[in-house]
Amino acid sequence: MIFDYIQKQIEFVKKFFKSLEYKDRKKVITFFLLSIFNNFIDFILVFLTLILFEKGSDLLSKIFFISITSIIYMVLKILHSRFRYHFTDLTYTFRYSQIYKIGNEILKTDFELLQSDTEQLKIEKAYFSIFSGGNKGLEFQLNELLEGLSLAVVYILSVIVVFFFNPVYSVISILLFSISFFMISIYTKIKTKYKEFLDNNIATTNFLISQEIKKENILDTKYTRRLDKLLSKNYYLNNEYSDIFKKMTRKTLIFETIEQFLPWLGLLILLLLVSKQYIDYKNSLSSIMVIIMLVNYLLNQTNRLFRTLRNIYENFESIENWSQYFKDKVYLESSIINDEYLNTFLQKDINIRFDKIYYRSKDEGDYILSDISFNITDKDKIAIVGTNGSGKTTLVNIILGLLKPSSGDIYINNQKVKYEQYKAIAKHMFSILPQENSLFNLTISENISLSDNENDLKIYEAIDKVGLSKKISDLTKGVDSEVNSQEDNKGVEFSGGERRLLLLSRVVYFQRNFGIFDEATSALDPSKESMFYDLVKNKLQHVGMIFVSHKVGSTKFSDEILVLDKGNIVQRGKHEELIASEGIYRNMFVDKDEMERIDENNQ
């Protein structure tokens, strides 16, 4: 256990060192050496003072010694502070570089895995290791590791020096440290025993709290009194956590008590030895006082080293969570395609055909999609409809290249492509307007372009096409205004309809071959829905469109409608054809009286 723990700490330091440039590595090494001198200088001063007193040097020699050592002491302290600043800056930079690194890992992660609660919890823990107030997590661990290593070197040097002066003092110090190290080992086992339960308990509690305060759940919480149930569940979890935490605290209390008691015990033993030495050999009182200072310093170093090692262990969980996220990752095979190959597909008159597509999660259990076959060109408008659980979202994710079919083929312009190739091509071929109003706390232009390298002309054209020019031009900062910013309440608030238009401007901005509209009008009333679709038809005339909806608004003008039920396409055709025949589509969109009227007209 302890050796595995040490090995992981070494790996962590190696990762930090590899992230540094050569000049920064030299700064870290210099700071480490200065930390050793900084901790060891106090011991050297006391030890040299003892020698000075024992030799009975004259007053002038003592003044000279004190002056020189004071200057050296001051210079070392200044240098140490200067390099500590550099080290702090490097650890801070390293910590925040991991944000980008975790983001890259998320982008490479299999979409299906990314949706799992287990993976989401791993991501949350990894980010928590980075964002932890600056005094815990990666930064804290690096500082404590360097401090612990320098203290260990100083402790060994101090014990060696004291051994030549008086072997008994060194033996007692080593004995106390051995006991402390043993305490850490036991302490580690106790903490590990309860760690998994406490972590899971906290994660569940945090999830429930997020559900209590989530904006979308306020209405449900308030009027169904769901909050009472959530609070009751949280109360139970908190009590369970409290009981386990008390058990752990009781078991660790004895070790913490010993930690506090050991230095006093050691000091008492050494004071008795020093007192005996004074009585037996009649050393000068000044020499005895210096010896006591020397002994006390050694014990303090022992105690500091013990506390640092314990801090390193207690914070080890953060490092483990951060490190664990990058282990055992599941990536789909990526396909690197050159621009020339990509451009052969990103042309006009694109035809995509999905042939006998089957999909099930992790290739086990029942199929979520079965025998799905259809094709779409960049001039078509198709609608995918179906009740909840019919497989609409899964099909959209396959179209976007986010999910790999369990079986089946994909063709682009009658050319069969592997999934890895299709995934790479789909990124450049599709834009999506999701059901959620996924706007970020960024500027309007950044929300549209999702990039720092936005094209201003294209942004203004996109805003103008969706009818938001007047609203945005009236803002003080225009497209540079923050959306939903929580900073001083200066962010721009958009209505539900305006948010949909802002997201639509993103689709217009990218000018991809296809646009997917996933429940794009679910929050709009019928009149605004009609206006929205009129806008889409007029402004995106040269874009293939896929509408996913429970509403009839988009199906009326679609070239083909695919009706899904239990993962199968059970109907297909135009609105007029499907509404006139028996089936799921008719049941979804027509009430009983209208069905009778349609049947009478058809007779």
VOGU-3710 file (C-alpha; in Angstrom, 3 decimals, decimal comma):
1> mifdyiqkqi> 0,000/0,000/0,000  2,586/2,587/1,092  5,044/1,727/-1,701  2,294/1,866/-4,326  1,340/5,250/-2,944  4,956/6,502/-3,180  5,225/5,236/-6,771  2,099/7,179/-7,789  3,513/10,337/-6,227  6,721/9,904/-8,226
11> efvkkffksl> 4,679/9,478/-11,436  2,793/12,663/-10,618  6,032/14,639/-10,175  7,349/13,186/-13,465  4,256/14,444/-15,303  4,800/17,891/-13,832  8,476/17,888/-14,824  7,701/16,724/-18,377  5,313/19,641/-18,794  8,106/22,165/-18,091
21> eykdrkkvit> 10,595/23,740/-20,437  14,310/23,250/-19,743  14,770/26,684/-18,136  11,763/26,099/-15,864  13,124/22,724/-14,784  16,318/24,484/-13,681  14,220/26,917/-11,631  12,424/24,055/-9,881  15,707/22,285/-9,084  17,187/25,559/-7,783
31> ffllsifnnf> 14,124/26,135/-5,608  14,390/22,596/-4,253  18,052/23,098/-3,304  17,252/26,466/-1,731  14,418/24,822/0,240  16,941/22,348/1,640  19,321/25,156/2,608  16,434/27,221/3,951  15,344/24,409/6,267  18,878/23,310/7,132
41> idfilvfltl> 20,328/26,772/7,852  18,560/26,999/11,223  20,089/23,713/12,279  23,571/24,759/11,074  23,363/28,058/12,945  22,433/26,338/16,187  25,104/23,678/15,704  27,856/26,205/14,915  26,770/28,289/17,901  27,201/25,214/20,094
51> ilfekgsdll> 30,751/24,677/18,772  31,533/28,361/19,282  30,437/28,270/22,899  32,246/25,016/23,639  35,532/26,403/22,279  35,107/29,538/24,354  35,798/32,000/21,528  36,372/35,679/22,322  33,653/38,311/21,923  35,007/39,663/18,617
61> skiffisits> 34,935/36,199/17,041  31,371/35,720/18,215  30,269/39,083/16,758  31,986/38,286/13,465  30,358/34,856/13,355  26,893/36,250/14,082  27,294/38,985/11,427  28,444/36,633/8,670  25,816/33,996/9,417  23,083/36,661/9,576
71> iiymvlkilh> 24,042/37,933/6,110  24,115/34,400/4,688  20,798/33,649/6,375  19,166/36,782/4,912  20,496/36,149/1,389  19,230/32,552/1,427  15,793/33,669/2,615  15,546/36,296/-0,142  16,639/33,826/-2,834  14,229/31,214/-1,500
81> srfryhftdl> 11,314/33,682/-1,614  12,231/34,722/-5,156  12,325/31,154/-6,469  9,193/30,229/-4,517  7,400/32,837/-6,610  8,626/31,120/-9,801  7,647/27,691/-8,477  4,170/28,895/-7,477  3,699/30,368/-10,948  4,745/27,071/-12,573
91> tytfrysqiy> 2,431/24,947/-10,410  -0,444/27,341/-11,093  0,213/27,140/-14,853  0,430/23,340/-14,665  -2,862/23,126/-12,791  -4,758/25,221/-15,318  -3,147/23,493/-18,294  -5,027/20,390/-17,177  -8,360/22,082/-17,970  -7,441/22,103/-21,648
101> kigneilktd> -6,072/18,566/-21,390  -9,253/17,176/-19,826  -11,297/19,014/-22,462  -9,290/17,296/-25,197  -9,854/13,922/-23,533  -13,601/14,576/-23,446  -13,574/15,364/-27,179  -11,783/12,073/-27,902  -13,996/9,958/-25,635  -16,539/7,598/-27,135
111> fellqsdteq> -19,902/9,422/-27,131  -21,742/6,451/-25,644  -19,276/6,242/-22,749  -19,440/10,004/-22,271  -23,178/9,783/-21,615  -22,776/7,303/-18,741  -23,128/8,450/-15,120  -19,855/6,698/-14,244  -17,879/8,707/-16,802  -19,608/11,944/-15,796
121> lkiekayfsi> -18,625/11,333/-12,169  -15,000/10,720/-13,220  -14,978/14,009/-15,130  -16,494/15,858/-12,171  -13,857/14,481/-9,802  -11,029/15,261/-12,232  -12,167/18,867/-12,561  -12,565/19,137/-8,784  -8,892/18,191/-8,443  -8,089/21,272/-10,511
131> fsggnkglef> -10,652/23,699/-9,113  -10,163/23,405/-5,365  -9,633/26,920/-4,077  -5,931/26,980/-4,895  -4,973/25,423/-1,580  -5,839/21,812/-2,319  -5,573/19,651/-5,389  -2,716/19,545/-7,885  -1,051/22,798/-6,823  -1,146/21,976/-3,129
141> qlnellegls> 0,189/18,486/-3,750  3,186/19,726/-5,741  4,082/22,218/-3,019  3,719/19,622/-0,276  5,737/17,032/-2,198  8,623/19,442/-2,689  8,399/20,548/0,938  8,284/16,937/2,119  11,262/15,941/-0,016  13,373/18,876/1,166
151> lavvyilsvi> 12,400/18,176/4,788  13,365/14,517/4,350  16,817/15,506/3,036  17,277/18,015/5,870  16,130/15,449/8,430  18,651/12,864/7,193  21,470/15,429/7,212  20,492/16,618/10,689  20,418/13,085/12,076  23,866/12,379/10,594
161> vvfffnpvys> 25,362/15,556/12,089  23,787/14,949/15,497  24,943/11,329/15,421  28,596/12,430/15,398  27,836/14,803/18,228  25,737/12,407/20,322  24,494/9,081/18,823  21,787/8,706/21,470  19,939/11,820/20,260  19,922/10,523/16,681
171> visillfsis> 18,667/7,094/17,708  15,775/8,635/19,666  14,870/10,876/16,719  14,921/7,936/14,265  12,792/5,891/16,654  10,200/8,676/16,895  10,097/9,075/13,118  9,696/5,308/12,639  6,716/5,355/14,976  5,274/8,321/13,053
181> ffmisiytki> 5,751/6,533/9,728  3,999/3,480/11,146  1,147/5,738/12,268  0,771/7,079/8,720  0,579/3,527/7,357  -2,234/2,620/9,781  -3,917/5,971/9,193  -3,836/5,273/5,436  -5,568/1,910/5,815  -8,344/3,381/7,979
191> ktkykefldn> -8,973/6,280/5,607  -8,981/3,985/2,553  -11,531/1,703/4,193  -14,130/4,477/4,410  -13,045/6,577/1,426  -15,130/4,906/-1,308  -18,358/5,049/0,679  -17,881/8,687/1,685  -17,005/9,702/-1,892  -20,106/8,025/-3,334
201> niattnflis> -22,264/9,533/-0,597  -20,970/13,053/-1,306  -21,406/12,610/-5,069  -25,029/11,471/-4,634  -25,761/14,318/-2,225  -24,287/16,889/-4,604  -26,351/15,448/-7,457  -29,567/15,740/-5,424  -28,695/19,308/-4,447  -28,135/20,179/-8,113
211> qeikkenild> -31,597/18,756/-8,866  -33,141/20,877/-6,109  -31,734/24,142/-7,455  -31,766/23,382/-11,192  -33,665/26,089/-13,031  -35,680/23,702/-15,228  -36,935/21,811/-12,158  -38,250/24,800/-10,186  -41,857/24,454/-11,387  -41,909/20,697/-10,832
221> tkytrrldkl> -40,240/21,117/-7,442  -42,609/23,823/-6,221  -45,964/22,502/-7,374  -45,485/18,765/-6,963  -43,692/19,238/-3,630  -40,897/17,073/-4,994  -38,538/19,140/-2,843  -39,838/17,346/0,264  -38,757/14,017/-1,221  -35,348/15,367/-2,246
231> lsknyylnne> -34,772/16,933/1,160  -35,824/13,709/2,856  -33,393/11,699/0,715  -30,632/14,216/1,407  -31,370/14,112/5,131  -31,007/10,329/5,123  -27,733/10,479/3,165  -26,346/13,174/5,456  -27,148/11,116/8,547  -25,543/8,057/6,971
241> ysdifkkmtr> -22,478/10,120/6,061  -22,323/11,549/9,584  -22,420/8,091/11,204  -19,633/6,711/9,017  -17,573/9,881/9,409  -17,851/9,634/13,207  -16,625/6,032/13,123  -13,657/7,027/10,985  -12,900/10,027/13,207  -12,925/7,917/16,368
251> ktlifetieq> -10,473/5,464/14,845  -8,128/8,160/13,548  -8,300/10,250/16,732  -5,882/7,967/18,558  -3,267/8,433/15,837  -3,706/12,194/15,831  -3,293/12,194/19,616  -0,080/10,183/19,326  1,116/12,634/16,666  0,716/15,498/19,133
261> flpwlgllil> 2,198/13,521/22,014  5,344/12,151/20,319  7,295/15,450/20,086  6,661/16,213/23,747  7,694/12,722/24,756  10,865/12,999/22,715  11,661/16,434/24,117  11,096/15,191/27,658  13,460/12,228/27,178  16,152/14,387/25,610
271> lllvskqyid> 15,808/17,053/28,314  16,387/14,372/30,934  19,504/13,209/29,066  20,792/16,771/28,689  20,127/17,490/32,384  22,058/14,372/33,349  24,918/15,494/31,084  24,936/18,908/32,794  25,063/17,302/36,245  27,660/14,662/35,351
281> yknslssimv> 30,022/16,806/33,275  29,159/20,278/34,553  28,821/21,756/31,056  28,225/25,498/30,900  24,609/26,593/31,069  24,930/28,306/27,674  26,135/25,061/26,088  23,242/23,164/27,638  20,746/25,715/26,291  22,212/25,425/22,804
291> iimlvnylln> 22,019/21,622/23,038  18,358/21,906/24,027  17,742/24,181/21,010  19,490/21,662/18,775  17,463/18,769/20,111  14,226/20,736/19,910  14,982/21,643/16,291  15,500/17,986/15,419  12,191/17,032/17,021  10,387/19,861/15,265
301> qtnrlfrtlr> 11,801/18,684/11,943  10,509/15,200/12,727  7,066/16,586/13,500  7,011/18,846/10,404  7,979/15,946/8,185  5,257/13,785/9,693  2,578/16,474/9,193  3,698/17,079/5,604  3,553/13,367/4,801  0,068/13,190/6,271
311> niyenfesie> -1,055/16,226/4,227  0,323/14,591/1,094  -1,659/11,450/1,798  -4,899/13,250/2,661  -4,711/15,204/-0,589  -3,707/12,115/-2,562  -7,359/11,478/-3,433  -7,367/14,567/-5,662  -4,304/13,342/-7,533  -5,787/9,871/-7,852
321> nwsqyfkdkv> -9,043/11,255/-9,311  -7,128/13,422/-11,776  -4,777/10,602/-12,763  -7,530/7,984/-12,961  -9,441/9,996/-15,533  -6,610/9,592/-18,046  -6,305/5,846/-17,448  -8,309/3,110/-19,156  -9,856/5,569/-21,606  -12,011/4,127/-24,355
331> ylessiinde> -11,447/5,844/-27,681  -12,977/4,940/-30,980  -10,423/4,546/-33,739  -9,914/7,973/-35,250  -9,532/8,516/-38,958  -7,278/11,283/-40,248  -8,480/12,497/-43,628  -6,759/15,072/-45,794  -8,499/18,147/-47,199  -8,492/16,809/-50,749
341> ylntflqkdi> -10,292/13,618/-49,700  -12,709/15,618/-47,534  -13,552/18,021/-50,349  -14,629/15,143/-52,585  -17,614/14,748/-50,253  -18,221/18,374/-49,254  -19,653/19,389/-52,601  -23,086/20,153/-53,969  -25,549/17,369/-54,749  -24,547/15,245/-51,760
351> nirfdkiyyr> -26,461/12,030/-51,206  -26,108/10,126/-47,928  -27,588/6,648/-47,659  -27,955/4,604/-44,494  -28,454/0,920/-45,280  -29,792/-1,638/-42,783  -28,511/0,205/-39,700  -28,746/-1,645/-36,392  -27,670/-0,264/-33,029  -27,573/-1,510/-29,467
361> skdegdyils> -25,661/-0,184/-26,504  -22,211/-1,764/-26,094  -23,317/-4,530/-28,479  -25,458/-6,178/-25,824  -29,148/-6,261/-24,920  -32,030/-5,426/-27,244  -31,520/-3,357/-30,358  -32,471/0,309/-29,973  -32,563/0,663/-33,774  -33,306/-2,145/-36,226
371> disfnitdkd> -33,112/-2,330/-40,025  -33,040/1,451/-40,562  -32,642/2,380/-44,230  -33,144/5,793/-45,822  -31,280/8,387/-47,819  -31,150/12,182/-47,864  -29,705/14,722/-50,285  -28,640/18,278/-49,545  -31,863/19,462/-51,208  -34,232/17,277/-49,175
381> kiaivgtngs> -36,258/18,077/-46,120  -37,083/15,000/-44,073  -38,823/14,686/-40,719  -38,231/12,018/-38,086  -41,192/11,550/-35,765  -42,134/9,073/-33,096  -43,175/8,771/-29,490  -40,701/8,962/-26,609  -38,336/5,996/-26,640  -38,873/5,252/-30,318
391> gkttlvniil> -35,164/5,787/-31,127  -35,216/9,306/-32,633  -32,308/10,675/-30,566  -30,193/7,572/-31,188  -30,778/7,858/-34,932  -29,787/11,545/-34,894  -26,577/10,685/-33,018  -25,717/8,087/-35,669  -26,408/10,611/-38,447  -24,062/13,063/-36,700
401> gllkpssgdi> -21,366/10,389/-36,428  -21,472/10,408/-32,628  -22,535/6,768/-32,285  -21,116/3,821/-34,207  -23,782/1,476/-35,617  -23,599/-2,118/-34,416  -24,034/-3,146/-38,048  -25,054/-1,670/-41,372  -23,435/0,463/-44,066  -23,161/4,175/-44,816
411> yinnqkvkye> -22,735/5,521/-48,359  -21,858/9,041/-49,489  -22,598/9,640/-53,177  -22,835/5,854/-53,633  -19,340/5,387/-52,161  -19,242/3,155/-49,089  -17,334/4,755/-46,203  -16,121/3,271/-42,943  -17,625/4,650/-39,749  -14,336/6,298/-38,724
421> qykaiakhmf> -14,238/8,141/-42,059  -17,906/9,087/-41,832  -17,396/10,445/-38,315  -14,608/12,739/-39,536  -16,622/13,887/-42,566  -19,880/14,424/-40,624  -18,224/17,098/-38,450  -17,890/19,265/-41,567  -21,218/18,288/-43,111  -23,808/18,857/-40,363
431> silpqenslf> -24,969/21,718/-38,155  -27,445/21,091/-35,356  -29,978/23,210/-33,541  -30,483/21,219/-30,318  -33,588/21,047/-28,193  -31,816/22,743/-25,285  -30,993/26,450/-25,441  -27,266/25,724/-25,293  -25,940/29,269/-25,006  -22,806/29,858/-22,974
441> nltisenisl> -21,494/32,656/-20,784  -19,573/34,040/-23,740  -20,104/36,965/-26,083  -22,834/36,838/-28,711  -20,247/36,461/-31,484  -18,465/33,642/-29,621  -21,795/31,863/-29,055  -22,469/31,985/-32,782  -19,014/31,065/-34,093  -17,958/28,878/-31,125
451> sdnendlkiy> -14,438/30,101/-31,849  -11,973/32,877/-31,069  -11,367/33,321/-34,810  -14,832/34,447/-35,793  -15,621/36,019/-39,143  -17,347/39,316/-38,275  -19,008/39,709/-41,675  -20,488/36,188/-41,513  -21,706/36,824/-37,945  -23,567/40,008/-38,929
461> eaidkvglsk> -25,034/38,270/-41,981  -26,243/35,355/-39,820  -27,785/37,720/-37,254  -29,496/39,697/-40,000  -30,946/36,579/-41,634  -32,613/35,412/-38,405  -33,988/38,879/-37,596  -31,903/39,773/-34,528  -30,026/42,747/-36,030  -32,196/45,395/-34,321
471> kisdltkgvd> -32,016/43,739/-30,903  -28,236/43,289/-30,993  -27,373/46,628/-32,611  -29,212/48,406/-29,774  -26,860/46,817/-27,232  -23,950/48,958/-26,013  -21,354/46,342/-26,959  -23,267/44,826/-29,859  -22,062/41,320/-30,727  -19,400/41,655/-28,015
481> sevnsqednk> -22,076/41,677/-25,299  -21,960/38,796/-22,842  -24,814/36,283/-22,882  -26,156/35,196/-19,474  -23,081/36,660/-17,750  -23,258/36,410/-13,965  -20,619/39,111/-13,556  -22,327/42,199/-12,055  -25,581/41,162/-13,808  -24,350/42,833/-17,004
491> gvefsggerr> -25,173/39,931/-19,313  -27,835/40,141/-22,009  -31,033/38,204/-21,366  -32,815/36,766/-24,406  -36,390/35,488/-24,462  -37,053/31,844/-25,299  -37,865/32,685/-28,918  -34,812/34,943/-29,258  -32,571/32,197/-27,903  -33,866/29,842/-30,602
501> llllsrvvyf> -33,105/32,487/-33,231  -29,608/33,011/-31,838  -29,008/29,264/-32,087  -30,424/29,304/-35,607  -27,897/32,019/-36,500  -25,206/29,500/-35,528  -26,569/27,081/-38,160  -26,627/29,914/-40,723  -23,076/30,976/-39,793  -21,511/27,571/-40,421
511> qrnfgifdea> -23,244/27,082/-43,788  -22,947/23,302/-43,656  -24,539/20,959/-46,186  -27,171/19,738/-43,726  -28,993/21,172/-40,742  -30,547/19,026/-38,010  -33,363/20,610/-36,002  -33,947/18,523/-32,865  -37,284/19,546/-31,299  -36,339/23,069/-32,395
521> tsaldpskes> -39,785/24,542/-31,642  -40,767/22,523/-28,575  -40,899/25,681/-26,404  -42,682/27,888/-28,984  -46,411/28,507/-29,370  -48,067/27,649/-32,734  -47,794/31,184/-34,189  -44,102/31,540/-33,323  -43,480/27,993/-34,511  -44,959/28,833/-37,908
531> mfydlvknkl> -42,838/32,004/-38,138  -39,741/30,023/-37,155  -40,217/27,412/-39,884  -40,986/30,079/-42,490  -37,676/31,681/-41,551  -35,828/28,354/-41,801  -37,294/27,576/-45,240  -36,507/31,040/-46,605  -33,000/31,498/-45,198  -31,691/27,947/-45,580
541> qhvgmifvsh> -32,957/27,093/-49,041  -29,761/25,353/-50,157  -29,364/23,195/-47,065  -30,614/19,658/-46,551  -32,801/19,573/-43,435  -33,660/16,902/-40,893  -36,463/17,784/-38,470  -36,987/15,779/-35,286  -40,266/16,676/-33,654  -43,467/15,695/-31,872
551> kvgstkfsde> -45,275/18,502/-33,694  -46,860/18,664/-37,117  -45,290/22,067/-37,935  -42,227/20,733/-39,742  -43,805/17,624/-41,218  -46,258/19,487/-43,460  -43,531/20,808/-45,742  -41,133/17,830/-45,477  -40,335/15,835/-48,603  -40,418/12,609/-46,605
561> ilvldkgniv> -41,466/11,663/-43,089  -39,930/8,712/-41,245  -42,142/7,379/-38,444  -40,217/5,447/-35,789  -41,664/2,997/-33,294  -39,592/0,775/-31,020  -36,493/1,401/-33,135  -38,078/0,550/-36,496  -39,296/2,706/-39,368  -42,968/1,681/-39,410
571> qrgkheelia> -44,229/4,350/-41,820  -42,773/6,692/-44,407  -44,215/9,174/-46,860  -45,551/12,724/-47,100  -47,853/14,380/-44,568  -50,989/14,081/-46,705  -50,364/10,386/-47,369  -49,689/9,463/-43,750  -52,530/11,498/-42,285  -54,967/9,760/-44,589
581> segiyrnmfv> -53,965/6,236/-43,603  -54,220/4,304/-40,354  -51,091/4,306/-38,235  -48,975/5,922/-35,554  -48,500/9,183/-37,470  -52,213/9,774/-37,743  -52,760/8,919/-34,083  -50,034/11,372/-33,022  -51,284/14,422/-34,888  -55,031/14,034/-35,408
591> dkdemeride> -57,757/14,000/-32,750  -60,797/11,681/-32,905  -63,222/14,156/-34,532  -60,726/15,097/-37,246  -60,037/11,398/-37,951  -63,756/10,838/-38,634  -63,855/13,896/-40,929  -60,783/12,692/-42,892  -62,271/9,197/-43,235  -65,546/10,650/-44,577
601> nnq> -63,652/12,734/-47,168  -61,677/9,695/-48,316  -64,794/7,595/-48,881
//
